[in-house]
């Protein structure tokens, strides 16, 4: 009687082990796909025919609001915005510190009554 119970429990172990191994494999494949950004690429398609980028869109909005100056701490993250601002005639003023850019934008806003803009790059400051 005990041998049949032991055989039944041993027979139930193997399918459980296969299910666990298969689940682990599926989770690993999904994790790798997530890290490679495959899900993001499936969900978000880029319009290859578009001739504009985000910096040009932001610069156009700034120009529409009458912005004449953008105070900045230049960096790679915001270079498309700065190039687009230059193209549209918005003067880009580079500063040496993020706080200085914000103070200058605040001064322009207070003195002219228009929008003051400070654009700084990502970093430790």
Backbone bond lengths (Angstrom), bond angles and torsions (degrees), N, CA, C in turn:
res aa  C-N    CA-C-N  psi(-1)  N-CA   C-N-CA  omega(-1)  CA-C   N-CA-C  phi
1 X - - - 1.432 - - 1.522 110.71 -
2 X 1.310 115.54 -41.09 1.454 119.07 -179.24 1.517 111.49 -70.15
3 X 1.311 117.79 -31.83 1.464 120.47 -179.46 1.523 110.91 -67.78
4 X 1.327 117.79 -36.19 1.469 119.27 178.82 1.525 110.67 -70.06
5 X 1.316 118.60 -35.14 1.462 121.82 177.26 1.524 110.19 -68.58
6 X 1.334 116.88 -38.36 1.464 120.26 178.24 1.524 110.50 -68.42
7 X 1.317 117.07 -37.62 1.467 120.66 178.80 1.519 110.16 -68.45
8 X 1.337 117.90 -37.49 1.461 121.28 179.74 1.522 110.80 -67.51
9 X 1.340 117.02 -39.71 1.462 119.21 179.97 1.523 110.45 -72.05
10 X 1.340 118.47 -33.40 1.464 121.13 177.22 1.519 109.97 -69.67
11 X 1.323 118.21 -36.28 1.459 122.04 177.57 1.526 111.52 -67.18
12 X 1.319 118.77 -30.25 1.465 122.99 178.45 1.517 112.21 -78.70
13 X 1.320 116.68 -19.80 1.461 120.32 -178.60 1.525 112.05 -71.75
14 X 1.331 116.36 -41.65 1.462 119.84 -174.73 1.533 112.82 -64.54
15 X 1.344 120.27 -45.86 1.468 118.76 176.47 1.533 112.50 -63.63
16 X 1.308 117.94 -34.86 1.468 120.75 177.36 1.519 110.78 -65.76
17 X 1.321 115.66 -40.30 1.458 119.81 178.35 1.526 110.53 -64.07
18 X 1.343 117.30 -42.73 1.464 120.96 178.20 1.525 111.69 -62.52
19 X 1.325 115.94 -41.03 1.459 120.23 178.29 1.523 111.11 -63.70
20 X 1.308 117.61 -42.60 1.457 121.98 178.16 1.527 111.22 -64.70
21 X 1.327 116.94 -43.63 1.464 120.80 179.80 1.530 110.69 -64.93
22 X 1.324 117.14 -42.27 1.459 121.11 179.06 1.532 110.84 -64.98
23 X 1.321 116.44 -42.54 1.474 120.39 178.16 1.513 111.75 -62.51
24 X 1.333 116.70 -40.73 1.467 120.57 178.04 1.514 111.07 -64.67
25 X 1.326 117.09 -40.96 1.461 121.41 178.40 1.529 111.36 -63.85
26 X 1.309 117.38 -43.51 1.462 121.55 178.41 1.523 110.44 -63.19
27 X 1.330 117.15 -43.40 1.463 120.70 178.79 1.526 110.98 -63.01
28 X 1.323 117.69 -39.02 1.465 120.94 178.98 1.527 111.11 -66.45
29 X 1.324 116.95 -42.34 1.474 120.23 179.14 1.528 110.38 -65.21
30 X 1.321 117.98 -42.27 1.458 120.71 177.96 1.529 111.48 -65.16
31 X 1.326 116.94 -37.59 1.463 120.47 177.52 1.519 112.01 -64.48
32 X 1.311 117.01 -42.13 1.466 120.89 178.14 1.524 109.99 -65.30
33 X 1.317 117.79 -42.52 1.470 121.12 178.88 1.528 110.57 -62.11
34 X 1.330 116.71 -38.22 1.465 120.18 177.91 1.523 111.06 -66.22
35 X 1.325 117.40 -44.93 1.462 120.92 -179.74 1.525 112.70 -64.46
36 X 1.308 117.05 -32.23 1.461 121.07 178.37 1.524 112.38 -80.53
37 X 1.319 117.47 -6.65 1.454 121.01 178.66 1.513 114.02 78.26
38 X 1.313 117.62 20.96 1.460 119.80 -177.99 1.526 112.36 -69.08
39 X 1.329 117.36 -35.90 1.455 119.93 177.99 1.529 110.52 -67.37
40 X 1.337 116.75 -38.97 1.459 120.57 178.66 1.524 110.63 -62.57
41 X 1.334 116.60 -41.53 1.452 120.16 179.83 1.527 111.50 -66.58
42 X 1.315 117.78 -32.02 1.452 120.34 177.56 1.525 111.58 -71.33
43 X 1.311 116.69 -36.25 1.461 120.75 -175.25 1.520 113.31 -84.37
44 X 1.333 118.36 -31.78 1.456 122.40 -173.89 1.527 109.60 -119.05
45 X 1.294 115.72 111.80 1.456 121.32 179.38 1.525 109.12 -99.42
46 X 1.311 116.39 141.50 1.453 122.41 178.69 1.518 108.25 -98.25
47 X 1.320 115.67 133.88 1.456 120.64 177.49 1.523 108.43 -79.57
48 X 1.309 116.51 105.55 1.465 122.05 -176.78 1.525 112.16 -69.79
49 X 1.324 118.38 -19.21 1.458 120.61 -178.18 1.524 112.78 -85.78
50 X 1.325 117.45 -10.15 1.458 120.72 -179.32 1.522 110.31 -69.48
51 X 1.322 116.07 135.65 1.464 120.27 179.77 1.522 112.00 -101.29
52 X 1.323 117.32 -3.73 1.461 121.43 -179.83 1.517 111.10 -105.81
53 X 1.322 115.29 154.96 1.459 120.66 173.36 1.521 108.76 -121.70
54 X 1.310 116.26 176.15 1.460 120.98 -174.70 1.509 114.09 -60.37
55 X 1.335 117.25 -36.15 1.466 120.29 179.18 1.511 112.04 -62.15
56 X 1.313 117.06 -38.76 1.466 120.56 178.88 1.521 111.26 -68.63
57 X 1.311 116.74 -36.29 1.467 120.10 178.27 1.527 110.73 -66.28
58 X 1.322 116.86 -43.98 1.468 120.66 179.72 1.526 110.19 -65.95
59 X 1.326 117.38 -43.16 1.463 120.71 179.56 1.520 111.16 -62.37
60 X 1.328 117.74 -37.61 1.464 120.82 178.30 1.528 111.02 -64.72
61 X 1.314 117.12 -39.02 1.469 120.22 177.21 1.520 110.24 -66.69
62 X 1.340 117.59 -42.43 1.464 120.07 178.01 1.524 110.78 -60.56
63 X 1.319 116.57 -43.80 1.466 121.21 179.51 1.520 110.42 -62.97
64 X 1.320 117.49 -40.01 1.467 121.57 179.24 1.522 111.72 -63.41
65 X 1.322 117.27 -27.02 1.470 121.37 178.59 1.524 112.66 -91.97
66 X 1.313 117.07 7.08 1.461 120.53 175.39 1.517 115.32 80.60
67 X 1.313 117.30 19.81 1.465 120.59 179.45 1.526 108.50 -72.61
68 X 1.335 116.52 129.58 1.471 121.27 178.93 1.511 112.51 -109.75
69 X 1.338 117.74 -19.88 1.462 121.95 -177.70 1.527 109.47 -131.98
70 X 1.326 115.85 142.76 1.465 122.50 170.09 1.520 106.28 -126.81
71 X 1.317 116.04 118.02 1.454 121.22 177.96 1.520 108.17 -94.10
72 X 1.313 116.10 136.02 1.458 118.22 -168.71 1.515 112.53 -147.55
73 X 1.295 114.55 159.86 1.453 123.91 162.16 1.520 103.69 -114.10
74 X 1.314 116.32 104.74 1.461 122.40 -169.21 1.522 111.26 -62.54
75 X 1.321 114.81 140.80 1.452 122.04 175.35 1.513 109.82 -163.48
76 X 1.308 115.41 165.73 1.448 120.87 -175.89 1.513 114.56 -61.73
77 X 1.334 117.72 -29.63 1.457 120.31 -176.90 1.521 112.57 -67.00
78 X 1.316 117.47 -30.59 1.456 119.92 -175.14 1.520 113.14 -112.40
79 X 1.316 118.02 8.28 1.463 119.54 -178.10 1.530 113.32 -61.13
80 X 1.344 121.62 -35.99 1.471 118.49 175.46 1.528 112.80 -61.03
81 X 1.309 117.01 -36.52 1.467 120.75 177.25 1.521 110.55 -65.37
82 X 1.316 117.32 -43.59 1.458 120.65 -177.10 1.527 111.45 -67.47
83 X 1.308 116.95 -40.13 1.471 120.43 177.73 1.520 110.14 -64.09
84 X 1.319 117.09 -42.73 1.467 120.53 179.55 1.522 111.37 -66.28
85 X 1.334 117.67 -36.84 1.466 120.58 176.86 1.523 110.71 -63.30
86 X 1.310 117.22 -43.03 1.465 120.64 177.36 1.525 111.12 -60.68
87 X 1.324 117.29 -41.30 1.467 121.05 179.32 1.523 112.10 -62.36
88 X 1.321 116.82 -34.84 1.467 121.15 -178.10 1.523 113.20 -89.80
89 X 1.318 116.95 2.75 1.463 119.81 177.18 1.512 115.15 87.32
90 X 1.303 117.48 12.20 1.466 120.97 175.28 1.517 106.99 -86.49
91 X 1.321 116.42 125.05 1.465 120.37 -176.66 1.523 110.47 -76.08
92 X 1.316 115.96 128.34 1.460 122.29 178.99 1.521 108.08 -99.96
93 X 1.324 116.21 120.65 1.457 122.21 -179.50 1.518 108.08 -111.69
94 X 1.333 115.93 115.60 1.461 121.32 -178.43 1.517 109.64 -86.24
95 X 1.319 116.69 136.76 1.463 122.12 177.33 1.521 109.46 -117.73
96 X 1.319 115.79 175.12 1.462 119.84 -178.98 1.525 113.15 -97.97
97 X 1.325 117.14 -7.35 1.459 119.93 -178.10 1.524 109.15 -152.02
98 X 1.329 116.39 150.09 1.459 121.05 -178.89 1.524 112.33 -60.25
99 X 1.321 115.95 -40.23 1.466 120.07 -177.39 1.521 110.37 -65.34
100 X 1.314 117.08 -37.29 1.460 120.55 178.50 1.524 110.50 -63.28
101 X 1.319 117.32 -40.43 1.468 120.79 177.98 1.522 111.00 -62.29
102 X 1.317 116.99 -41.26 1.460 120.79 179.92 1.523 111.05 -69.09
103 X 1.327 117.95 -40.87 1.466 120.67 177.18 1.529 110.90 -62.14
104 X 1.327 117.41 -41.79 1.460 120.93 179.61 1.527 110.83 -65.79
105 X 1.319 117.59 -41.86 1.460 120.53 178.08 1.520 110.82 -64.85
106 X 1.323 117.26 -38.07 1.457 121.32 176.80 1.528 110.57 -64.63
107 X 1.326 117.49 -40.98 1.464 120.89 178.95 1.528 111.23 -63.96
108 X 1.326 117.40 -42.41 1.466 120.46 177.87 1.527 110.13 -62.22
109 X 1.319 116.82 -43.24 1.464 120.07 -179.90 1.522 111.42 -63.10
110 X 1.320 117.25 -41.17 1.468 120.11 -178.87 1.526 112.14 -71.64
111 X 1.330 117.20 -38.15 1.466 119.96 -175.74 1.523 113.52 -80.50
112 X 1.318 117.51 -32.97 1.462 119.85 -176.08 1.519 113.76 -103.19
113 X 1.311 118.16 -18.71 1.451 121.01 -177.90 1.524 113.24 78.89
114 X 1.328 117.12 8.82 1.464 121.26 176.97 1.531 109.13 -104.17
115 X 1.298 115.03 -173.54 1.458 120.27 -179.49 1.513 109.44 -79.12
116 X 1.326 117.67 132.81 1.456 122.48 172.86 1.527 108.89 -99.86
117 X 1.323 116.79 133.52 1.466 120.13 -174.17 1.526 110.00 -121.93
118 X 1.321 115.77 129.45 1.451 122.65 172.14 1.520 106.92 -123.29
119 X 1.334 115.57 125.91 1.475 120.69 178.23 1.513 107.29 -124.47
120 X 1.321 115.86 118.07 1.459 119.49 -178.11 1.520 109.21 -123.27
121 X 1.302 116.09 155.01 1.449 121.66 -178.38 1.526 110.70 -85.18
122 X 1.310 116.48 165.27 1.452 121.03 178.24 1.534 109.10 -72.32
123 X 1.291 115.38 142.97 1.456 118.75 179.41 1.506 110.83 173.78
124 X 1.331 116.47 -172.44 1.458 120.15 -175.94 1.522 113.69 -70.53
125 X 1.327 118.60 -19.89 1.475 121.43 -177.37 1.487 110.86 -76.27
